[in-house]
Amino acid sequence: QVHVVESGGGLVQAGGSLRLSCAASGIFFRFYAMAWYRQAPGKQRELVANITSSGSVNYADSVKGRFTISRDNTKNTVYLQMNSLKPEDTAVYLCNAEWRNDYWGQGTQVTVSS
């Protein structure tokens, strides 16, 4: 059975930092491309960052220079380090694993106060 579980969300003041984690089990993690998406109330889900199985990364323009995605294949975990957070970063952050199948976590809430 496949499980994708996010953690690390919370409430933070503008300018602060958070580190999200996404642990996956039941999949051959190292073959999967991993991504973080976010969805704010009334808005479409958007890609925040992704990292391929070989380690190539890609970021949304809105988070470039502030967020860093990384993965640890020994722990089947992908991370999202978020610095210089802004109120507009407030959203539910969801983890996605994609290879032969596509799996999603339940999400973790990030709230940035001004």
C-alpha positions as CSV (number, residue, x, y, z in Angstrom):
1,Q,0.0,0.0,0.0
2,V,1.3,3.4,-0.9
3,H,1.4,6.2,1.6
4,V,2.5,9.8,0.9
5,V,2.5,11.9,4.1
6,E,3.4,15.6,4.5
7,S,4.5,17.3,7.7
8,G,6.0,20.5,8.9
9,G,3.4,23.0,8.1
10,G,2.2,25.6,10.6
11,L,1.8,29.3,11.4
12,V,4.7,31.6,10.8
13,Q,5.2,35.4,10.6
14,A,6.2,37.0,7.3
15,G,9.9,36.7,6.8
16,G,10.1,33.5,8.7
17,S,11.0,29.9,7.6
18,L,9.5,26.5,7.5
19,R,10.7,23.1,6.4
20,L,8.2,20.7,4.9
21,S,8.8,17.0,4.7
22,C,7.1,14.4,2.6
23,A,7.7,10.7,3.4
24,A,6.6,8.1,0.9
25,S,6.3,4.4,1.4
26,G,5.2,1.5,-0.8
27,I,6.9,2.8,-3.9
28,F,10.3,2.6,-5.5
29,F,11.0,6.1,-4.3
30,R,14.3,6.7,-6.2
31,F,12.6,6.3,-9.5
32,Y,9.9,8.8,-8.8
33,A,9.9,12.5,-9.7
34,M,8.7,14.4,-6.6
35,A,6.9,17.7,-6.4
36,W,5.4,20.2,-4.1
37,Y,2.1,21.9,-5.1
38,R,0.1,24.4,-3.2
39,Q,-3.6,25.4,-3.2
40,A,-4.9,28.5,-1.6
41,P,-8.7,29.0,-1.0
42,G,-10.4,29.9,-4.2
43,K,-7.3,29.4,-6.3
44,Q,-6.1,26.7,-8.6
45,R,-3.5,24.2,-7.5
46,E,-0.1,25.4,-8.6
47,L,3.3,23.7,-8.9
48,V,5.8,25.1,-6.4
49,A,8.9,23.0,-7.1
50,N,9.8,19.6,-8.4
51,I,12.8,17.3,-8.4
52,T,13.4,14.5,-10.8
53,S,14.8,11.1,-10.0
54,S,18.2,12.3,-11.1
55,G,18.1,15.4,-8.9
56,S,17.2,18.1,-11.4
57,V,15.1,20.8,-9.9
58,N,12.5,23.4,-11.1
59,Y,10.8,26.2,-9.3
60,A,7.8,28.4,-9.8
61,D,8.9,32.0,-10.5
62,S,7.1,33.2,-7.3
63,V,9.4,31.1,-5.1
64,K,12.7,31.2,-6.8
65,G,15.5,32.2,-4.5
66,R,13.4,31.6,-1.4
67,F,12.4,27.9,-1.5
68,T,14.7,24.9,-2.0
69,I,13.5,21.4,-2.8
70,S,15.7,18.4,-2.0
71,R,15.4,14.6,-1.6
72,D,16.9,11.9,0.5
73,N,16.5,8.6,-1.3
74,T,17.8,6.7,1.8
75,K,14.9,8.0,3.8
76,N,12.3,8.0,1.0
77,T,11.7,11.7,1.8
78,V,11.5,15.0,-0.1
79,Y,11.9,18.3,1.6
80,L,10.9,21.9,0.9
81,Q,12.9,24.5,2.7
82,M,10.9,27.8,2.7
83,N,12.6,31.0,3.6
84,S,11.5,34.6,3.5
85,L,7.9,33.6,3.6
86,K,5.2,36.0,2.5
87,P,1.5,36.1,3.3
88,E,0.8,35.1,-0.3
89,D,2.6,31.8,0.4
90,T,-0.4,30.8,2.6
91,A,-1.9,27.6,1.2
92,V,-2.2,23.9,1.7
93,Y,1.0,22.3,0.4
94,L,0.7,18.9,-1.2
95,C,3.3,16.4,-2.1
96,N,3.2,14.5,-5.4
97,A,5.0,11.4,-6.5
98,E,5.0,10.6,-10.2
99,W,6.5,7.8,-12.3
100,R,4.4,4.9,-13.6
101,N,1.7,6.0,-11.2
102,D,0.7,9.3,-9.6
103,Y,0.3,9.6,-5.9
104,W,-0.7,12.5,-3.7
105,G,-0.6,13.2,0.0
106,Q,-3.3,14.9,2.1
107,G,-1.5,18.2,2.4
108,T,-0.1,20.3,5.2
109,Q,-1.4,23.8,6.0
110,V,1.1,26.7,5.8
111,T,-0.2,30.1,7.1
112,V,2.0,33.2,6.9
113,S,0.8,36.2,8.9
114,S,1.7,39.7,8.0
